[in-house]
Amino acid sequence: MAEQAPARAEAAAEGLFSRTYAAATASFAGVMFLTGFAALAVVPTLPVAAQDLDGVSLYPMVAGCFVAASLLGGVLGGGWADRAGARRPLAAGLVLAVVTLLVSATSTTIWQLAAGRFLDGVAGGMVAVSINTAIGQAYPDRLRPRALALMSTCWIVPSLAGPPLAGLVAAWWSWRAVFFGLAALTLLPALAVVAMLRSRSRQAAAPEPSDERTPRPALLVAAAVSAGAALAQYGISGWDLRHLVCTATGLALLAVFAARLLPPGTWRAARGLPATVLLRGLASGVYFTLEAFVPLLLDTVRRVPAAVTGLAFTGAAIAWAGASWVQGRLHERCPRHRLVAAGALLLAAAVALATAGTLPALPALTAASAMLLAAVGMGLLVPSLTLLSLSHSPPDRQGYASSAMQTTQNLGQITVMGLASALFHAGLGTGSTGLAGYVAAFGLLLVPSVLAALLAARARTA
């Protein structure tokens, strides 16, 4: 017993960059940095590319197909990770990400660009789900919060440098150079990460099958949900008959098939994994809708310079990473579900700030500060929900859990933003200055944020 005590103490003292975990940590951090840089850098170039390809009218489809495709990629990557371990779908997602950049770079029509963005969404969904599953398989419980905090930190530099650099390259040279450059920058590091993952996969076995069996979602169902999400996103961009038909068709597909990708009991917030999955959708819907409408408010109503809005995005990225770092050091002192509740309450407070920011008597920075506060809430909430989802799942079902979390994140974003957009346009139709539309949209966001705070206890572990 005396000989075992030092060994246990040494294992407990091992960190993310100890000899045991250094290779995995470096691999995952490299993946997050590369995918984050590529994902954020292409956003400013898409409007320029759509205009050059005479496809401005189809820009909403190009911009929205990434999120829709990531639903399919998440299901594909999650099922693969459960069968063979997370490293294979992670490596495949990285290779596909490089290929999709080349497809987009060589686009001769808006449809090819849309295809490139769709494939990029598939790759992004595979990578995101595989990373979360790999963290669950590679690290003990005590290191998972810090690993997730590191993944958030890896997005800081891409969020700061990616969009402005890409914008400069597109303005001074060509939007195609952005895609070709990202492919070149990503290729060698991606191959290095794939080689490292392959060498580690020879030493790691696939997860042991558990007695708990949950029906695995079929890829055809995932494809139907992905198509429904794409149609719904395109449909809410206009109000003519074609857009209304697309919206109705998309919502019908989501209503019929979405539940089959989620744990039973998700919509009624059953305790455990179903409630955890639902909370991810509610929180994501609130945050990403705020992220869309607050800059629009600052630009069109409050007449804030674009540089100030950019600083708000930068501050939000830093705030998210900082809050994620804090939660990584609170895991032994604060139950995860309480961090989820705290994050949801901060989201509600951010919504209130954004609503107050519509008042002409208050400074415009009131609305901008809402983005920072919301990012703090998400930094506490998202890693905590990810850890809870892994805790609620046996090792051979963690890919399924990560896939379900990815699915509700995207569904929440599409649904909440769609409802907020409808209220926003209804407010514009009243003939007011536009403030009524913003107030209505922000007011809607109070419902999912408060609901998430009330339901947080249902996600707790036993």
Summary of the structure (lengths in Angstrom):
residues: 462
radius of gyration: 21.6
end to end distance: 30.3
largest distance: 78.9
contacts: 1761
relative contact order: 0.12
helix: 79%
strand: 0%
